[in-house]
């Protein structure tokens, strides 16, 4: 007897059609395929630190992982010692005092925290303010949550800061969250306390929660700042932070969120239904990382400083203009006027020089005339990229 065919079509959830595969996910697959064919691409794309954590952090992980009782489920709120270490870190480096019981929550990475925070505050149809240019995950997660996205402009002419007058003219009814990110990715702009004060005032007057994503404040930056340093900020603000960049631990997925007890509890309600806590030895190793003294941060930046100089030389070779005051893991540069677009320019560098740099359009329309170079490659690799680009046809 012939089996009847099933002609029904399986369709994904509508939210899947609202987002694309993450740019780096698809582009790095393309580069891997080229390398498999012998292309030998130099990748200066992703901002993933390539150096290891402190030796004692690794030793703590190994030692704790060998203990028989280390492998079970852990508290959704993380170990008390980890929460306390995050609070001590904030007190020492930012001058911010947090209650380890209810004002800080460990996260399996701050990127994941963007989703938790959005789901905790945003109903379908609610509005979210997203920077242009900015981290693409703010947009994609907002779309997954069914939010209305309102982009606010960041421009070189305005120093990559929000135009507060423009913000006041936006349709603010129904806006629940505003994403900010200083030191800013991709532009490297640092914040000032005056900017943070203006943002807190804006959020308080309009009932908009200001979320500062703050993973870059220790990288080539002499004065780490937190938005929670503003008086009364935690009443209306949330800050996320991470050990990925500051402690060379990107694959460990060690992040945190800090705010008032009510906001933290709302985020915990989401988080506790999504994950099952973090690995105990990793949390204990993170405690050791957070206890690092100033010499650790000096050593990290002693690695990045010559890389920064090499990346600036690469930008000059490509004819790109950049601001030497940038901070963080990238150099952000404006492409020559004669180039068609950032995408076409980056593709030409890839095709002709076998060097992958990131076109700025992926961060928003205001990034269209820019490209980004990562410092997460050895100095000699960045210099080799420069030598390759010198040989490109028609380099300005």
N, C-alpha and C positions, 0 to 999 in steps of 0.2 A: 504493500500500500504506500502510495507516494505521500511523503510528509508535506503538510501545507507550509508554505513559506510565510515568514513573518515580515511584512513590509512596513511595519511601524518604524518611524524614525525617532531615534533617541536624541534629544536636544539637551544641551547644558543649561544650567541656571542662567537667567538673564544677566546676572552680575558678571559672569565669565565674559560675555560679549562687551562688557563695559571697560575691560582692561586688556592690554596686550602683554605678551611675555616680556618680562623685565629686559630692558635694552642689553644689559651686560650678560644676561643669561644667553640670549641669542647671539650676540656679537662674539662672545668668547668661544662659543661652539664653532663659529665660522673661522676664528683664528686658529683654534685647535685643529680644524680640518686642513687649513693651509700649512700649518707646521707639520702635520702628518705627511704632507706632500713634499716636505723639505724646504718650505719657504723661510724658516728661521725669522719669525716676526718678533720684534721687540715690543712688548706690551707695556705701555705707560698709561694704562686705563684705570683699573680699579684701585681704590685707596685702601688696600689691605696690607698692613705692615708686614714686611718680609723678615724681620728680625725676631728672635725669640723673647719671651718674657725673662724676668730676672731669674738667675739660676736657683735661688731659694724658692721661688714660686713653683718651678718645675719639680724641685726636690720635695716640696710639700705635697704636691699632687701624687707623686710616685709613692711616697711614704704612706699617705693616707689611703691610697687605693689598695695597698697590700693588706689592710686591716679587714678581718672577716665581716665586721658589721657595717662596712662603708657603702654597701651596694643597694640598700633598700630605698623605698620612697622617702622623700623628705618633706618638710612643711611647705605648704604653698607660699607662705610668706618668707621663706628662706630661713637659714640658721640665725638665731639671735646674734651670734658673733659677727655674721656678715652684715646684718643691718647696723650693728654698732660700729663696725669698721667704716661703712659708708658715711655714717654720721660724723665720725671723727675726721674722715677725709674732707668732708664739707667744712667742718669747723676749722681745720688746719689751713686749707688752701683757699677757701672762699670766705671764711669768717661767718658762715651761716650755721646756726645751731638748729638741729632737727631732733625730734623725738624718735628714737629707734623703734619704739613699739608701734607707732601709728602714723608717722609722717614720711616713711621711706619704705619702698617695696622693691626687692630685687626682681629683675626681669631676665628672661632668656634672650638677651639682646635688646637694645633700644629700638631697633627696627620693628621687632615684634611688639614692643610697647606702643608704637604708633597705632597699631591695630587695636590693642586693648583699650587705649585711651579713647580712640574714635568710637568704638562700640559702647563705651561707658557713657558717653555724652551726647552722641548724635543719633537722632531718629531719622528714618528715611524722609527726605524733603527738607531737613534742617540745612542751614548754610554753614560753610567752612571757608575761612580766609586762608589762601595758600599763596606763598611767595612765588613770583615770576621774575628771575629764575629761582629754582629751588629743587630740593631733593624730590625725585619723581614719586617716591613712595607716599608723600603727603597726598598727591593727586590720586594715585591708584587705590589707596586704602579708603579715601573719601568716596570714590566711585563704588567700591565694593559695599560700602555702608549705605549707598543710595542717597548720599548728601548732594546738595547743590553747591558747586564749587565756584567761589568768587576769587579770581586772581587779583592780587595787589602788586603793583609794579615796583621792582627794584631796578634802578638804572645806574650806569656809571656816572652820569651827570649829577645824580643825587647821592653819590657816594655809596651806592648799594644799600641805602637805608629806606624804610617806608616813608612815603610822602604822607605825613599825618593829615594834611588838609585834604588830600585825595581820599584817604581812608574815611574821613568824616562825610564825604559825599557819596559813599557807596551805600547800597541798600542793606542796611545793617539789621533790619527786623528779621528775626529768625536765625541770625548767625550765632552759632554755639561755640565754635573754636576758632582761634587764630594761630596758625603755625609760624613760628619764628625760629631762626637757626643761626646763632652767633657764638663763636666765629663762623661766618657763613660759608656754606658749601653750595655752589662751586667757586664763589668769587674771592674767598679768603678775607672778606671784610670783618674786622673786629667790632664788637659793640662798645659803647660807652655807657656809664651809669645813667647819663642823661637820656640816652635812647631807651634804656630799660625803664626808666621812670615815666617817659612819655607813653610807652606801651602799656604799662600797668595802669596808668591814669585812663587811657583809652578803654582798656578792658573793663575797668571798674565802672566807668560811666555808662557803658553800653551792655553790661552783663555778658561779656564775651570772655571765655577762658583763654588766657594766653599760654601757649605751650612752647617753651624754649627747648630745642634739641641741641645739646651742648657737649658733643664728643670731642671737639677739636681744641679746647681751650688751653691745653698744655703743650701743643705742638708749635714750636718756634714762636712762642708767645710768652712775654715776660710777666704779664699781669692777667692770670685767669680770673674771669668774672662769672658770676651767677646772677640770673635775674632775681633769685630769691634774696639777694642782698638788698633789694629795694624794700623799704619799710612797708609792711602790710602786704607784700607781694603774694605770699602763699594763700591769701584769701581769694585770689582770682587767678593765680598762675600755677603752672605745673612745670617742672623741669625734668628732662630725661638726661641721663649721662651714661657713660660706657667706659669699660676698660679696654675696648678694642684698639683704640688709637693711642691712648696715653700709656698703656702698659703692654703693648704688643700682643694682645690677646684676642684678635678678631674671631678666630674659630672657636673660642671658648664660650661665646655668647653670654658675656657677663655684663649686664646693664642694670639700670635702676631708674626709678621714678620717685620724685620727692614733691610733696605739696602738703596741704592741710589734711587732717585725718578723714574728713568726709570724702574728699576727692579720692584719696588713696583707697578707701573702703569700696567706692564704686568701681575703681579699676580692678581691685582684688576680686570683686564678684565676677567680672569677666574672665580675668586671668585664671582663677581657680577652676573654671569650667572648660578651659582650653588646654592647659598643661598640667603636669603632675610634679612640679618642682624641679630643682636642679640637683646635679650629682654632688653628693656631700664632699668628696675630695676636691672637686673643682671650687666649691664655695670656700673651703678652708684655704685653698691656694689663693683665691681671690682676696681673702683677708690679709694674707701675707703681702700680696701686691699693693693693697691699699695702705700698708704701713711703710711703703718705700719713702725714703727721705729725698731731699732735693737733689742729691747726687744722681739718683735714677733718672729724673727728668732732664738733668744736664747731659747725661750720657745719651739719652734718646735724641735730644736736639743736636748733640755733637755729631750724630750720624746724619741727621736730616739737613744740617746747614750746608755742607758741601754739595749735597744732592740738589738742594735748592739753587745754589749758584750754577750748577751744571744745567738744571732745567731752565733757568733764566737764559743761559747761553743758547740752549736749544730754541727757545722762543724767539730770541733775536735772529737766529739763523733762519727761522721760518718767516721772519718779517712781522712778527706779532708784537703788539704793544701790551705791556703789563704794568701793574702797580707794584713796586718793590715792597710796599708796606703790607702786602697780603700775609696772612698767617694760615696755619693748617698744613694739610698734606698735599696741596696741589699748587700749581701755577696756572692762573687763569689769564688768557691773553686774547686781545682783539685781533682778528685776522686781517691781512692786508685788504685795502679797499677794492682792489682789482679781483679778488676771489668771489666766485659766484655765491657760495653759501658755506656755512660751517661744515655741513655734511659732505659737500663736494670736496672741500679743502682737506678734511680728515681722510676721506677716501683716497685722495691723490697721494697724501703722505703714506698711507698704507700700501698703495699699489706701487709707488715709485721708490720709496725708501724702506719699505717693510718695517714701518714703525706705526704702532697703533696709539693714536691720541683720541681724545673724546670730543666729538662735536657738541658745541654748546646748546644746540636746538633741543636736545633731549631733556634739558632742564627748564624749558619754557621758551616762549617766543622772544623774550628779552635776552636769551642766550644765543640767539641765531648767529650773531657775528663774532662769536668767541669759540675758543677751544680750551680744553683742560688737559694738563699733563700731571701725572701722579709722581710723587717722590718715593714711591714704594718699589724702587729698583736701585741696585747698586750704582754708585757714582760712575763707575767705568761703563756700565750699561747705558746710562743716560748720555755719557760722552760719545759712545759708539752710535747711539741714535742721532746725535748731532752730526757726526761724520757722514752718516748715511744721508741725512737731509741736505747736507752741503752739496751732494751730488745730484739732487733732484733737478729736473728741468724747470727753468724759469722761477727758481726760488727768488723772492724779493729780498 
